[in-house]
């Protein structure tokens, strides 16, 4: 008998055989046909458990559409015409319920919202005997977050809390961005703000990777740069946020949700002050003993051309026949480089860590 039932289940696939006396009779009739030539006593012994079910469930199933014959009446009575990412599962007669379809793949950003979106989630559309509706939205949201972002908590929660995740929040002042990220745009990259009080400090960073006793390493270019002023810095950073972060938000929000920095290098013309180390390797700082004598060191080279203003015959005067430690000055550059940090503690899930001009 177990073999006969197994065979019928395979033949019927995901269909619902039915409920009630008629369904039980159909099942009994089918088995009786197969028993054929068995004696009456043998037939009754096999059929008794099936016939005894009466109005009970003969075979239950999972349904992917409200029009499936086995569940259509129940769905119509509940006012449900579409399942969305759900299936109706009544394999447990005591707790029939909607469950997420594990094969569903059409997830969108809207599915990541923590609110009712599909008919099975509607508290007013309840199928007879249904259990577990209160967990549907949470389970759907978690599955959607995993599919869309690759993450289900942390930064992604803040991303979704701002504009429903569809666009980045507005850029704040660079001072506020520094506070959110622990960054240093206003400390290191704006002339007259922070430690970069003048050209001398910019050149010091290029030469010694240090300003006011504070380490400030550079990349292999050996180039230190600052915006001409706070307004220039804010405008250039805004251009990066608008023309890259927001323009390609679908891609960047996924990176941020996975705790990956977003690095932006876009066009943003602005006035700058910049200096580059004169000697190779550019990205390696000069030694402390190379600090010019007139700046309190032992070196005999000028920090940059025109920096020394003392007497030419003074004991600490630089040797003007030698190349200054750095070269540069004021100018206009065409790009801005911005690093956006993922930040679960910040509004929108991100904050600008640094922004500085590039040629």
N, C-alpha and C positions, 0 to 999 in steps of 0.2 A: 504493500500500500504506500509506504513512503516514496518508493520509486515512481509510482503513478502521479502522486501529487507534485513531485519535483519536476517531472516532465511537463505537466500542465502549466506550472508556474513559468517555466522557461518559454513555452509556446506563447503565453499571454503577455510576456514582457512586463511593461509598466502599466498594464490596464487594471481596472477595478472590476472584479467579477460581480459584486453586488451585495446587497443586504437583504434581509427578510426571508420569508418562507419560500418565495419563488427562487431566490438564488440558491438556497439550501437544497431545494428539490432538483434544480439544474445540476448541482454538483453531485448529488446522489445518483441522478440518472446517468450521468457520464461515467461514474465509477461502475454502476450496475452493468452498463453496456460492456465495459472492459472485462468484468468478471464473467460475463457470458455463461459458459457451461458449468460454472461452479454450482454446487448444491445449494439449496435454499438456506440451510443453516450457516454455510460459509459466507453467503452473500449478506445475511443479516448481521453477522459478526463484524463485517467490514463497514457496512453502511450505518450501523447504529450511532457511532460517534458523530457522523456528519449530520444525520437527521435530527439528532438530539439538540443541535445548535439552534434549531428553530429560526427565530428572528435575529440571531447573533450574526457577527461578521464572519463571512466565509473566507474572503481574501481582501486585504487592505493594500494600499499603494501610495506612491508619491505622485503628485500631478503637477505638471508644468504650465497648465493653461486652465483658466476658469471654464472653458468650454469642453474640457474632457468629460466624457459621459459619466464617469464615476463620481464626479463632484459638482457637475454643472448646476444641479438643483440647489445644493447647499450654497454655492457661490451666488446664484441669482437671488436667493432669499436674503443673503447678507448685503446685496448691492455691490458685489465685487465683480468688475469686468476685466481687470488686468492685474497680473501678479507682479510686474516689475522684476526685481531680482530674487523673487521668492518662489518657492514651491509649496504646495499644500500637502502636508504629510499626515495621513490618518492611519499609519501602521500601528499606532498604539490607540486602541479604541477608547481608552480612558482619558487620553490627552492629545486629541488631534490638534495640530498647530501649523502655522507657517514657519518655514525655515529658509535660510539663505540657500540659493542654488549655487553650489560650489563651482559650476561651470560658467556662471555669469561673468561676462568680460566687458560690458559696456559702461563701466564706471566713469563718472565725470566729477568735476569739482563740486557740483551741486549735491552729489550723493554724500559728500563729506560734512554737510550741515547737520546739526543736532536738532532736527525738527522733522515732523511727519512729511513724507514726500510721496509715498505710494499708498494705494488703497488698502493693502493688508495692514498698514500702520495706523489707519484711521480708527480711532476708538469708537466711532459710531457704526462702523461696519464690522460686526462680529458674527462669525460663522457659528452655527449651533455647536455647542460643546467645546469651542476653541479655548486653548490654554496658551499662556506665555506671550501674549501680545505686547506686554509692557517692555519686553527686552528687544523687540524688533529694531527700533531705531538705533539703539546703542550698538547692536551687532552689525547692522548695515553700515553705520558710520565707520566703525573700526575696519571693516572689510574694504570700504571705499578709500579710506586714508592709506591703507597698506598698498592698494592698487595704484592710486594716483601719486602718492608721495614716497612710498617705501618706508614710512614711519607712522606710528599711531599715537605718539605723545611727545611732549617737549615743545620744541620750536614750532612744530606744525600746529599746535593748539593756538599759539599767538598769531600765526599766519592766517588761520581760519577766522580768528576773532576780529580781524581787520578787513573790512570790505568783503566779507565772506570768502576771503582767500583769492578773490578774482583780480586784485591789483594791490601793489604795495602801498603802505601808508605814505603820507606826505613827509618829505625831508624836513627835519627840524633844523635849528641853528647848529652850526658845526660845534659850538661849545656844548650844546645839549647832546649831540651825537657822541662827542668824546666822553661825556659823563655816562652815557648808556653802554658804550663799548669798552671803556677804559683805554680809549685811543689817544692819539696825539697830534691831530691835525692843527689845532690852535696853538699847541706848544711848540711845534717844530716847522710848520709849513706856511706860516703867514708872517710877512714882514711887519715888525712893530708890535707883534703879539707873542705872548709866551717868552721863550728864551731868545727868539730871533729878533732882537731889538734893532739890528742894522746889518749892513753888508758884512761887517767883520765877523759876526757870529755865523753867517752862512758859510763864509770861507773857512772859518775854523772847523766847522763840521766836515767840510770836504777834505781838509788837510789832516785832521787828527781824530775824526769820528767822535768828537767830544766838545761840548759847549758848557761853559760854566761848571766844569767838573762832572757833568753828567754824560755817560756813554751814549752815543748816538750812531750806531753802525750804519754803513751804507752797503749797497750792492756793488757788483764788480765794476760798475761804471765810474765809481768814485765821484759821483756828482751829487751835490747838495743844492736843493732848489726850494724857493718859497714863492707864494703868490704875492703880488704887489700890495695887496691889502685884503681886509676881511670881506669886502663886497666882491672882490674878484674870486676869492676862494669859494664863497657861497654860490656864486653864479656858475662857476665851473663844475662844482660838485652836483648842483642841480641838473646840469646838462647830462652828466653821467647817469643820474638816477632816471631822468626822463627818457633819454635816448637809448639806454641799454637795460637797466634793471626793470623798468616798467614795460619797455617795448618787448622784452623777451621774458616776461614774468613767469609764463608757464614753465619755462626751463629753469630759471633761477630759483623759483620757490621750492622746487624739488631739491636742488642743491642745498639750500638753506635748511630745509627740513631734515636733511641727512647730516647736518652739522658741518657743511663744507663752505668755506669762504667763497664769495663771488668777487672775482678780480676784473675790473673794468678799465679799459684804455680806449678813450674815445676823443673825438675832436671837441675842443673847448678853448678857443683862443683867449689868452689873458696875459697881462703884464707880469713879469717875474723878475726875481733876482736869483742868479745861479752861479755857482763856482764848481770847478772840477780840479781834482788833483793833477799836478803837472807831470809827475813821473809815473812810470809803470812799476809794478802793477797798480792800476788806478784804484782798485777796490781795497788796497791795503793801506792802512793809515801810516803816516810818518811817525817816527819815534819821538818820544818826549824831548829828547835833546835837540830835535830839529826846530823846536819852537824858537822864533826869532828872539835875539837878545833884547830888542826894544819892547818885547812883550813878556819879558821875565825869564826867557829861556837861554839857551847857549848857541842857537843857530845863527847863521850869518845871511840868510835869505829873507826876502820880504814876503809877507803873507800873500799879498797880491799887489800888482803894479799900482803905485800911488798910495799905498796904505800908510807907509811911513811918512810922518810930517815933521820929524825933528831935523836937527842940523846934520848936514852931510858928513861933517868931520867929528861927530859925536862918537864916543866909544861904543855905543850900542847900535850905531847906524848899520843897516844891511848893506851887503855888497851888491850894488846895482848892476854889476856885470854878470851876475848869476840870475838864472831864471827864477822868478817868484815861485813859491810853493803851489799856488793855485792860479787859475785863469778864469775870468768870467766877468760878471757885472749885471747891470739891468738890461732887460730886453723884452721881447714878446714871443711867447711859445704858443704852439697850436693844439696841445693835447692835455688831458688830465688823466691821472691814474688814481683809481679809487678801489679800496678794499672794503667790502661789506661783510661784516661778521654775522654769523647766525647767533642769536641771543634769545634764549627762552625767557629772560627777565625783561626784555624790551618790548614795547608796543610793536606789533606787526611781526615780531620774531627776528628782527635784524637791527643793526646799527652800523653806521660808517665808522670804521676803525682808523683809516687814514685817507687823506686826499692831497695830492701834490701835483704840480705842473710837470709836463714832459715836453721835449721839443718835437 
